[in-house]
Amino acid sequence: MKKNMPESDIILQLEHLSSHYIRRKSAFWGGDERKDILNDVSFSIRRGEAFGLVGESGCGKSTLARAIIGLIPSDGTIMIDGESVLQKRTKEQRKKVQIVFQDPLSSLNPTKKIGWILEEPLRIHGIGDRASRLRRVNETLELIGLDNTFRDRYPSELSGGQRQRVSIGEALMLRPKLIVADEPVSALDVSVQSQILNLMEDLRRSLGLSYLFISHNLNVIYYLCDRTAVMYMGQIVELADVQTLFDLPAHPYTKMLLSAISEIGSEPEKTQKDKILPEALDREPSKTGCAFFARCPNACEKCKSISPELVNIGEALKKQHFVCCHCLAHSTANY
């Protein structure tokens, strides 16, 4: 999927990324079964961009995050800062991308103080001496809105929002160019969520960071992100700038997600055709065609047997609005 962007403007490029695992069917009958998690995922993230990835739980969002940072094997191409990376990455390659997990209480070492936790990435990479590392720890604490007294506290002594600030600080220690944020605010109270989102936006502007922001919360995606991709069963089914996606959703699955929220703007009037019809849920899942076939009110025989490709339906109007749907592949009706 070409975005017509100079290579120098792209911090992350994914091309035909796929991932699967093998599981044992049964202890008695034996045999292995292949379970596909990611299926031909391609997109790019610009420098300084907050790119959203939204979808239901289990659709492959976290698997994608772990593939990008090299925690799990994958097929396809991952290019970071113009350089193709493999599973065995160099220290310099690992420094460029860091991750912030959903639950800081489980991702932070409970037996170590905050100062030790923040300094650890520098020790692992052999960066600086003790004095210079301490200076960077203090600088990072200031960046994330905490004072130096937090160096001597344990994670259990912090609130949920403070722990997530420390997680963000830990990701910043190596001065990455891209941060993968995997549901970073979903475990927090709404009031604390807004504080963390404001912090992330401030850091993006002041440090020139890029984000891959993964969430199932469309309100959060709308607030923080510039462009957004919608994932369903390991596939990207729609990709557009966030305003276009919310104002002119094209894929039936995106419409279904947006119909569940009403806080963002005024909800457009929906016809029966726009809804996921009860009779659509009675269809048998398609193993060869569109992944959304069994839930789609507009599905036809072609959808059952042939997988649709991601096509730019906004090209005639010089828009970047990609949709994976046979019914919309050559349509500009939304515009």
Secondary structure, 3 states (H helix, E strand, C coil): CCCCCCHHHEEEEEEEEEEEEEEECCCCCCCEEEEEEEEEEEEEEECCCEEEEECCCCCCHHHHHHHHCCCCCCEEEEEECCEECCCCCCHHHHHHEEEECCCHHHHCCCCCCHHHHHHHHHHHCCCCCHHHHHHHHHHHHHHCCCCHHHHHCCHHHCCHHHHHHHHHHHHHCCCCCEEEEECCCCCCCHHHHHHHHHHHHHHHHHHCCEEEEEECCHHHHHHHCCEEEEEECCEEEEEEEHHHHHHCCCCHHHHHHHHCCCCCCCCCCCCHHHCCCHHHHHCCCCCCCCCCHHHCCCCCHHHHHCCCCEEECCHHHCCCCEEECHHHCCCCCCC
